[in-house]
Amino acid sequence: MTKYTDQGKQDTRSGFGAGMTELGRTNPNVVTLCADLIGSLKIDTFIKENPERFFQVGIAEANMIGMSAGLTIGGKIPFATSFANFATGRVYDQIRQSVAYSGKNVKICASHAGVTLGEDGATHQILEDIGLMKMLPGMTVINPCDFNQTKAATIAIAAHEGPVYLRFGRPKVANFTPVDQKFEIGKALMLSKGTDVTILATGHLVWESLIAAERLEAQGISCEVINIHTIKPLDEEAILKSVKKTGCVVTAEEHNYLGGLGESVARTLAMQLPTPQEFVAVKDSFGESGTPDQLMEKYGLNNKAVEEAVLKVIKRK
């Protein structure tokens, strides 16, 4: 299998901040709104360099979404930023009516997603956001895997016409994708070719899947690892091509197994290519307080869980 090297652990929210800094220097129509979380979203440099293009709305997320929708009418490209829990669950009605239904060019950019938010606990962790967002007609949903890819995705969505939900995280994780990568919305990335099982991973679980695939290779199991950075639109062509070859699939995500990547893949396979599938995801529960590593272990969201799922699904072929 293809070997990947961790270039140095970095948090994906800092990748978003780096992307915003570049957009601030290259796209005069980009504006940013924040619900009192400037430091957490890493947008300090954008604000310092473009103070007239930043709006601090305070703890008023619903107002932030309404303002963002209005700004698009004047040709601006608003990036509305907050924690994932507050950027989706708290303001779902406003997103549905003012952004999705109206087809407004708003970019909802959400940090601290999943259980890796850690010690803040279940009230701040969200494991339903991908499901909430992907069900909205016309909403693009993106979940990049590391610092470099989050930066590339941030820049790419500014050029995309239409509402976008961009999801990223708090902890420092392996940074292994190319610095100069081209981010194509809706195009899955083949990371490692294999013949025995397809592993479709998103977000923090991509690196964990690569670790699992390397260990499985030592056991004589050839894993095809694909980075599904775009949940919607889903790259069904890439998924079906791989699964036709391998005959079984594991999906891996830091999200509830209800409503996430796994269910989107299951729908695709049920309609076009019924295939044994195992889910690495949270099994319909809320999170709790703990370190990111502790929570990933408890909820079965690490390379060990991916390895176990592969061994299980291969027996079902």
N, C-alpha and C positions, 0 to 999 in steps of 0.2 A: 504494500500500500504506500501511497504518497506520505512522506513525513513532513510534519509542520513544526516550526520552532516558535516558541513563545518569545517575542521580541522585548518582553518586559511588561509586567502586569499593569494595567491601567483601567480605570472605570469608564464604562461606556457613556456616562453622562458628560465626562470631560471630552469625549469624542464629539458629542453634540455641541458643546461649547466651542470647540475648535472649528466645527463646521459653521456655526453662527458667526464666528469672528471673520471667516473667509467671506461669507455672504454679505456681511456688513461692509466689506471693502469692495465687493464686486457687483452687488445687486442693490441699487438705490431704492427699489420698491419694497424690499424686505423690511418689515417692522416687527418688533417683539413686544409681547405683553406677558406679564408675570404676576402670579397671585402670591406675592410676598415671599418668594423663595429664590431670590437671585443667586445666592451663593450655592444653593443645592443644585441649581440648573446650570451652573458654570457659564453664565452669560455676562460676567463682569466686564470682559474686554469689549464685547459688542456694545454694551451700554456706555462705557468710557469713550469709545471712538464715535458712537452715534447717539448721543443723548437725546436728540430730537426725534429719534425713531424708536424710542422705548417708552412704554406705558406701564407704570406700576399701579395695578388695580387693587392691591391689598387682598385680604381674604374674602374675595367676592368673585368666585369662579364663574358663576352664571353670568354676571355682568361682563366678565372677560370674554366669554364666548359671544355674547351679543355685540360687544364692541368690535371683536374680530370680524364678525359677519359684516358689520357696517363698513369697516375699513376696506373690504374687498370691492365695494361699490365704487370707491375712488381709485381703484387700480392698484392698491397696496396688496402685499402678500404677507398677511399676519401669521406669526408663529406664536401660538398661545401655549404658555408653558406652566406646568405645575407637577405635583406628584401624580402618578397614574391613578390612584384611588380618587383623588379630587378632580382630576382632569376628565374623568369618564363617569364614574358612578354618581358623583355629586351633581353633575350638570348634564345628565343624559337627555333630559327633555329639551334643553337649549341646543344641544348638539343635533338632536334629531330634527327639530323644527327650523332652527335658524341657519344651520350649516348643511346637513345632509339633504333634507327635503328641498332646501333652496339651492343646493348645488354650489355653495359658496367655496371660494378658493382659500380655505382656512387650513392651516397646518397645526394640528393638536399634538404637542410634543410632551411626552410624559416620562418622567424619571421615577426611580424608586419602585419599579414594578416587581411583582412576584414576592416570594418569601425572602429573597436575598436582601430586602430592605432591612431585615434582621431584628434588632432589639426593639424597634418601635411597635412590633406586634401586629395582631390581626386587624386592628382598626385602621392601620395605615397600609398594610399589605393588600394588594388586590390580585386575585387569581381568576377574575371573570372578565377583565377588560378587553381581551382579544375577541371573546364571544360577543360582548356588547357592541364593539365597533364593527366587526365583520358582518353583523346582521343588518347594518344600515345600508340601504341601497346607495351605490356610488362611492362608498367610503373605501379608500385604499388603506391597507393595514400592513405596517412594516415593523419587523422585530430583528434588528441587526445583532451580530454575535460578539463584536469586540470594538475597541476604540477606533481603529482605522475604518471599519465598515460603518460605524455609526456616523463618523465624520462625512464619509462619502454619501451616505443615505440622506443626511441633513441637507447637503448641497443639492442632491438630485431632486428632492421633493419640491424645492423652490421652483424648479423648471417644469414641474408637473401641474397641469391645470386640473383643479378639483380638490375636494377635501381629502386630507390624509391624517391617519393616526400613526405617529412614530413612537415606539415604545423602547425604553432603555433602562439601565439600572444603576445602582449605587456602588456595589462592591468592585474592587479591583480584580479583574480577570485576565486570563491570557490574551495577549494581543498578537495575533498570528497571521492575519490576512495582509495582503500587500498594501503598502502605504499609498501607492499610486493607482489603486484599483478603480475600475469603472463600475459604478453601481447602476444596474438596470432594474427598474421596478418590474416585478413579476417574472424575473428570470432566475430560476434556481441555479445554484453553483455546485458543480460536481467537485468534491474535494478529494475523493479517493475511489477509484474504480474497484468493483468486486463482483463476485458471481453467486454467492450463497445467500445473502440477505441485503436488503436495502434499509439503511438508517436515514430517516428524514428528520433532521434536527433544526431547531430554531433558537436564537438568542444564546443564553449562557450554556445551553445543552449541546451546542455544536462542538465546542472544545472537549467537553466530557465524552461525546460520542467518538471523537477521534482517538482519545485515550483508550476507550473501550475497544475500538476496532483494532488498535495495535496489539492489545492483549489477546484478542480473539484470533488474530492472525497467527500468533504463537501456538494456538490450539488447532490450527489448520482450517480456520473459518475465514472465508474471504468476504469482507464487508464493503459494500458500496455506500459511502457517506455523502449525503447531499445537504447543503446548507439552504434551507427554505427561509430566506430572510423576508420574503414577502408572503404573508398569509393570504392576502387578497389583493389583487387577483392571484390565484394559485397557479403555479406552473404545472398544470395537469399533464402536459406533453412529456416533460422531463420525468415526472413521477411514474407514469405508465410505461415509458420506455425502460426504466430501470426495473420496475417490478415484473415486467414480462420476462426479463432475464433471470432475476433472482428467485421469484416465486413466493417471497414473503417479505414483510415490512415491519419495522419498528419506528414509531414516531416518538420524538423526545422534545419536551417543552416544559418551561417553568410556568405552568398555568393549570387550571382545572382541566381534567380530561373531558369534561362536558363543555363543549363550545369552542375548543381551541383548535390547534393545527391538526391533532389526531382525528377529530370529527370531520374536518374538511377533507382530509385524505380518505377517511372511511367512506364518505359520501361518494367521492370520485371513484373509488374502487368498487363500491356496491353497484354503481350504475354502469361501469365499463369493464371491470376486471376483478371480480370477487377473489380476494386474496387473504390468507391468514395475516392478522395484524395484532401487534401488542403495543400498548400505550405506556410510555414513561411520562407521567404527569401526576399532579395531585389528585387523589381519589375523592373528589367531592367533599372537601372540608375547608375550613378556614385555617389560616396559619397561626403562629404564636410567636412569642419572644424567644430570641436565641441568636447566636452568631450565624452568619450566612452558611458556613460549612455545616454546622449542627443541624440547621433546618433542611438543607439539601439532603443530608444523610437521612434524617427522620422521615421526610416526605418522599424519599426514593427518587431524587432528581440528580443523581451523579453518575459517573462512569460505571460504577458497580451495578447500578440499577439498569443501565443500558445493556451491559454485558449479560445480565440475568435475563432480560427481555429477549435478547437475540437467541440465547440458548433455548428459551421456551418456544419461541415462534418457529424456529427451525424444526422442532419436533412435530409441528402441526402441518408442515408442508405435505 
